[in-house]
Amino acid sequence: MAKKSNSLEDLGGFVFSTNSDFEFDSNEQQQETLANNEQRLEAHLDKKNRGGKVATVIKGFEGTDDDLKALAKKLKTLCGVGGSAKDGEIIIQGNFRDKVMDYLGKEGYIVKRVGG
């Protein structure tokens, strides 16, 4: 039998109120995108959970989801392949780490090669 807990974390951090004048005030603020020369990105090659296929993963992007998706679109177009962008990571299908690092360096990003 599962143990029952009555903590706020179990409720998702929300407190329910019957006060009709209550205004929910979210602490989440829209994260602004840092300038290119302030971004410290990491370029990884990854084969885990991909059926043995290689993917280039760019980690460490700090900014809005729209800016992340725009950068991912530029990189996917540059390499001519598919990919995705979520949670501050850009995944490019295939081994394009050097090409992506060159492009990001020209755009002013600080890129570090991580792994083999």
NUVODREN-763268 format. One line per 2 residues: number of its first residue (from 1); their letters; for each residue x, y, z of N, C-alpha, C, O, CB. Coordinates in steps of 0.02 Angstrom, whole numbers. Last residue first. Glycine has a CB too. Example, Ala and Ser with C-alpha at 12.3 -4.5 7.8 and 13.67 -1.06 7.14 Angstrom:
BEGIN
2) SA) 642/-112/354/684/-53/357/645/2/394/670/57/402/704/-30/286 ~ 660/-284/390/615/-225/390/660/-165/390/712/-166/423/565/-224/452 $
// end
This chain:
BEGIN
116) GG) 1758/625/-1359/1802/602/-1412/1801/638/-1473/1837/622/-1520/1790/537/-1427 ~ 1706/769/-1257/1707/699/-1277/1754/688/-1336/1786/734/-1360/1636/675/-1295 $
114) VR) 1670/928/-1317/1667/883/-1259/1664/811/-1285/1624/795/-1329/1605/899/-1214 ~ 1724/1084/-1365/1716/1015/-1387/1719/970/-1325/1766/974/-1285/1770/994/-1440 $
112) KV) 1639/1235/-1340/1689/1189/-1315/1673/1119/-1339/1616/1096/-1333/1692/1192/-1238 ~ 1613/1399/-1396/1595/1328/-1403/1654/1285/-1381/1711/1297/-1400/1576/1311/-1477 $
110) IY) 1537/1546/-1385/1596/1513/-1357/1578/1438/-1355/1534/1417/-1317/1615/1542/-1284 ~ 1477/1632/-1531/1466/1589/-1473/1533/1560/-1450/1579/1551/-1489/1416/1532/-1490 $
108) GE) 1493/1701/-1649/1514/1733/-1587/1503/1692/-1524/1517/1716/-1469/1479/1797/-1580 ~ 1477/1646/-1771/1421/1685/-1746/1436/1718/-1679/1396/1757/-1654/1359/1641/-1740 $
106) KG) 1591/1570/-1782/1585/1629/-1825/1528/1675/-1802/1531/1735/-1812/1573/1608/-1897 ~ 1555/1469/-1690/1613/1512/-1677/1610/1576/-1718/1625/1630/-1692/1678/1475/-1691 $
104) LY) 1451/1407/-1759/1437/1441/-1696/1493/1488/-1677/1481/1542/-1650/1425/1390/-1640 ~ 1524/1354/-1869/1470/1402/-1880/1456/1443/-1816/1451/1504/-1817/1406/1366/-1902 $
102) DM) 1613/1266/-1804/1638/1321/-1846/1585/1375/-1855/1600/1435/-1849/1660/1294/-1915 ~ 1522/1178/-1743/1567/1218/-1701/1595/1277/-1741/1601/1332/-1714/1624/1175/-1673 $
100) VK) 1463/1119/-1856/1422/1159/-1810/1465/1204/-1767/1448/1262/-1755/1379/1112/-1765 ~ 1575/1052/-1908/1539/1101/-1949/1497/1148/-1905/1496/1208/-1915/1493/1065/-2000 $
98) DR) 1606/965/-1802/1655/1015/-1825/1621/1071/-1865/1636/1130/-1856/1708/981/-1868 ~ 1485/887/-1789/1511/927/-1734/1559/982/-1758/1553/1039/-1736/1546/883/-1683 $
96) FN) 1406/803/-1860/1420/868/-1889/1451/915/-1838/1444/976/-1843/1355/899/-1917 ~ 1351/656/-1877/1413/682/-1849/1431/747/-1885/1468/746/-1935/1470/630/-1855 $
94) GQ) 1169/650/-1849/1232/638/-1884/1291/670/-1850/1284/706/-1801/1226/663/-1955 ~ 1049/768/-1811/1060/699/-1831/1124/693/-1871/1134/728/-1921/1000/673/-1872 $
92) II) 1064/871/-1673/1070/868/-1746/1086/797/-1764/1133/767/-1737/1126/918/-1772 ~ 984/947/-1543/1007/882/-1567/1005/883/-1643/953/895/-1673/963/824/-1538 $
90) IE) 1011/1062/-1419/996/1055/-1490/1025/989/-1512/1085/976/-1501/1024/1116/-1532 ~ 943/1107/-1261/986/1064/-1302/962/1064/-1374/902/1066/-1388/986/993/-1274 $
88) GD) 852/1170/-1179/919/1200/-1185/968/1158/-1225/1027/1172/-1224/947/1211/-1118 ~ 735/1091/-1197/770/1092/-1133/841/1119/-1138/886/1093/-1105/771/1023/-1104 $
86) KA) 754/1060/-1372/713/1063/-1312/758/1063/-1251/814/1037/-1253/663/1004/-1308 ~ 751/1026/-1540/775/1074/-1491/727/1074/-1432/667/1087/-1440/782/1145/-1521 $
84) SG) 810/912/-1668/760/940/-1624/793/988/-1575/854/992/-1570/723/883/-1585 ~ 828/858/-1841/849/865/-1772/793/892/-1729/736/895/-1751/911/909/-1766 $
82) GV) 894/825/-2007/843/838/-1958/872/845/-1888/932/838/-1878/791/783/-1959 ~ 1006/912/-2122/980/853/-2087/924/874/-2039/910/933/-2032/1036/815/-2049 $
80) GC) 1092/1011/-2171/1047/975/-2216/1018/912/-2187/1006/863/-2223/1083/959/-2279 ~ 1172/1096/-2100/1195/1027/-2107/1151/987/-2155/1172/934/-2179/1196/993/-2040 $
78) LT) 1097/1214/-2107/1168/1214/-2125/1193/1144/-2140/1230/1133/-2188/1210/1244/-2068 ~ 975/1172/-2056/979/1193/-2126/1051/1192/-2150/1064/1170/-2206/949/1263/-2135 $
76) KL) 1012/1148/-1924/986/1093/-1963/989/1110/-2038/1004/1066/-2079/913/1077/-1943 ~ 1051/1278/-1886/1100/1224/-1886/1076/1165/-1928/1116/1134/-1964/1114/1201/-1815 $
74) KK) 930/1349/-1897/988/1370/-1936/1039/1313/-1942/1066/1301/-1995/1021/1431/-1904 ~ 853/1278/-1803/833/1278/-1874/891/1298/-1918/901/1269/-1971/773/1326/-1884 $
72) AL) 921/1310/-1686/918/1240/-1708/900/1236/-1782/928/1196/-1819/867/1200/-1665 ~ 892/1447/-1679/961/1425/-1688/964/1353/-1713/1004/1336/-1756/1000/1431/-1621 $
70) AK) 753/1437/-1659/779/1473/-1717/852/1452/-1731/870/1441/-1789/775/1549/-1706 ~ 745/1369/-1538/719/1337/-1598/744/1371/-1661/756/1338/-1712/642/1338/-1597 $
68) LD) 802/1467/-1455/833/1400/-1460/810/1366/-1524/851/1337/-1559/814/1357/-1398 ~ 710/1569/-1468/779/1580/-1492/815/1513/-1500/855/1505/-1546/817/1625/-1443 $
66) DD) 599/1506/-1409/595/1529/-1479/665/1540/-1507/678/1521/-1565/555/1594/-1483 ~ 639/1486/-1279/628/1428/-1322/626/1448/-1395/649/1410/-1438/564/1392/-1302 $
64) TG) 768/1599/-1225/699/1581/-1236/695/1520/-1282/741/1506/-1320/659/1640/-1265 ~ 920/1542/-1144/877/1591/-1176/807/1564/-1185/789/1512/-1157/906/1611/-1243 $
62) EF) 1066/1462/-1158/1026/1498/-1108/985/1551/-1143/1013/1599/-1170/1071/1529/-1052 ~ 1132/1306/-1198/1100/1367/-1223/1057/1398/-1169/1017/1363/-1138/1058/1353/-1287 $
60) GK) 1191/1185/-1162/1209/1245/-1125/1178/1309/-1151/1196/1362/-1127/1282/1252/-1127 ~ 1238/1080/-1302/1208/1091/-1235/1230/1158/-1208/1281/1186/-1228/1229/1034/-1187 $
58) IV) 1212/995/-1445/1237/1059/-1421/1200/1074/-1356/1139/1080/-1355/1226/1117/-1473 ~ 1253/844/-1516/1211/876/-1465/1246/939/-1441/1304/936/-1419/1197/827/-1405 $
56) TA) 1241/743/-1653/1278/799/-1626/1232/835/-1578/1177/855/-1597/1304/847/-1682 ~ 1229/566/-1657/1195/631/-1657/1242/683/-1627/1279/668/-1580/1128/628/-1619 $
54) VK) 1237/406/-1735/1271/462/-1702/1228/525/-1708/1195/536/-1759/1341/474/-1733 ~ 1155/252/-1696/1168/308/-1741/1196/367/-1701/1180/376/-1643/1104/328/-1778 $
52) GG) 1120/154/-1608/1187/151/-1635/1203/208/-1683/1260/213/-1707/1196/88/-1671 ~ 993/192/-1562/999/134/-1607/1067/130/-1640/1072/104/-1696/946/137/-1659 $
50) RN) 1001/288/-1468/986/309/-1536/995/252/-1586/1003/265/-1645/1031/368/-1555 ~ 1049/276/-1338/977/275/-1349/957/299/-1419/904/328/-1428/943/318/-1297 $
48) KK) 1203/356/-1375/1161/321/-1327/1087/329/-1344/1065/384/-1364/1175/346/-1255 ~ 1287/429/-1449/1259/370/-1481/1209/334/-1436/1177/286/-1457/1315/323/-1502 $
46) DL) 1344/595/-1477/1307/549/-1435/1280/491/-1476/1254/501/-1531/1249/586/-1400 ~ 1458/723/-1455/1435/671/-1500/1403/618/-1456/1430/599/-1405/1495/641/-1543 $
44) HA) 1436/896/-1408/1445/826/-1391/1428/783/-1452/1390/803/-1496/1401/806/-1331 ~ 1485/1054/-1368/1469/1012/-1426/1487/940/-1410/1545/923/-1399/1507/1037/-1490 $
42) EL) 1421/1180/-1266/1462/1119/-1269/1438/1077/-1328/1378/1067/-1337/1457/1079/-1202 ~ 1430/1359/-1245/1398/1299/-1269/1448/1240/-1270/1509/1250/-1273/1370/1310/-1339 $
40) RQ) 1399/1498/-1170/1451/1447/-1166/1419/1380/-1183/1385/1349/-1142/1485/1446/-1094 ~ 1363/1662/-1217/1340/1593/-1217/1400/1546/-1215/1446/1554/-1254/1295/1578/-1278 $
38) EN) 1415/1785/-1239/1408/1765/-1169/1385/1693/-1162/1386/1665/-1107/1360/1812/-1132 ~ 1409/1811/-1373/1475/1806/-1344/1474/1789/-1269/1526/1778/-1239/1512/1872/-1353 $
36) NA) 1268/1819/-1394/1307/1763/-1420/1374/1755/-1386/1395/1699/-1372/1317/1771/-1495 ~ 1178/1865/-1244/1212/1882/-1307/1255/1823/-1329/1276/1783/-1288/1255/1947/-1298 $
34) LT) 1042/1765/-1181/1106/1799/-1173/1134/1815/-1242/1116/1784/-1292/1156/1755/-1133 ~ 870/1788/-1176/925/1757/-1210/988/1798/-1201/988/1859/-1212/910/1747/-1285 $
32) EQ) 780/1783/-1023/803/1819/-1082/863/1783/-1111/902/1752/-1075/820/1892/-1065 ~ 646/1691/-964/719/1696/-966/739/1730/-1030/720/1710/-1084/752/1625/-960 $
30) QQ) 509/1749/-883/534/1731/-949/609/1743/-950/632/1798/-938/499/1771/-1005 ~ 488/1680/-721/499/1738/-763/526/1714/-830/562/1664/-833/547/1789/-730 $
28) EN) 387/1612/-603/423/1598/-664/428/1661/-706/377/1691/-724/390/1541/-704 ~ 306/1638/-499/374/1660/-492/416/1648/-554/473/1671/-559/406/1625/-433 $
26) SD) 139/1696/-521/190/1646/-537/260/1677/-529/272/1733/-550/180/1619/-608 ~ 10/1725/-429/70/1762/-447/126/1712/-458/156/1688/-411/89/1815/-393 $
24) FE) -162/1731/-434/-104/1688/-436/-45/1726/-465/-50/1757/-518/-118/1624/-478 ~ -259/1820/-327/-227/1824/-392/-164/1780/-390/-120/1791/-349/-209/1898/-411 $
22) FD) -414/1813/-244/-345/1789/-247/-319/1793/-318/-353/1771/-365/-341/1717/-220 ~ -544/1841/-226/-501/1897/-245/-428/1877/-253/-386/1919/-267/-506/1952/-193 $
20) SN) -605/1728/-179/-619/1746/-248/-576/1804/-272/-570/1815/-332/-693/1765/-255 ~ -532/1602/-87/-539/1674/-91/-549/1695/-164/-506/1681/-206/-476/1709/-61 $
18) TS) -500/1474/-76/-569/1486/-93/-583/1561/-97/-640/1581/-108/-615/1454/-41 ~ -350/1404/-143/-383/1454/-103/-456/1460/-125/-472/1453/-183/-348/1521/-107 $
16) FV) -210/1295/-139/-277/1310/-164/-312/1356/-115/-307/1349/-54/-317/1246/-174 ~ -47/1312/-184/-92/1312/-127/-160/1334/-154/-166/1385/-188/-67/1360/-70 $
14) FG) 76/1215/-270/21/1263/-270/-20/1256/-206/-27/1202/-179/-24/1252/-332 ~ 171/1118/-282/192/1182/-255/137/1234/-253/151/1292/-237/249/1207/-296 $
12) GL) 116/998/-318/148/1037/-370/169/1106/-346/184/1149/-388/101/1044/-428 ~ 74/924/-214/23/963/-249/52/1004/-305/15/1042/-338/-14/1008/-200 $
10) DE) 190/878/-162/146/829/-193/90/863/-232/63/834/-279/116/783/-140 ~ 240/993/-104/274/967/-163/230/916/-200/231/913/-261/340/934/-145 $
8) LS) 165/1006/11/151/1051/-45/184/1027/-109/158/1040/-163/175/1121/-29 ~ 114/845/77/159/902/73/141/945/12/106/922/-33/233/880/68 $
6) NS) 54/726/128/16/788/119/61/848/116/47/899/149/-34/795/176 ~ 57/557/77/93/616/99/52/678/85/18/681/33/163/620/66 $
4) KK) 41/386/104/7/448/88/45/506/118/64/505/177/-66/447/112 ~ 116/247/30/117/292/87/86/359/66/105/386/13/189/302/114 $
2) AM) 27/111/-42/68/171/-48/61/215/13/8/219/44/48/210/-112 ~ 42/-59/0/0/0/0/44/62/0/93/65/37/-48/0/61 $
// end
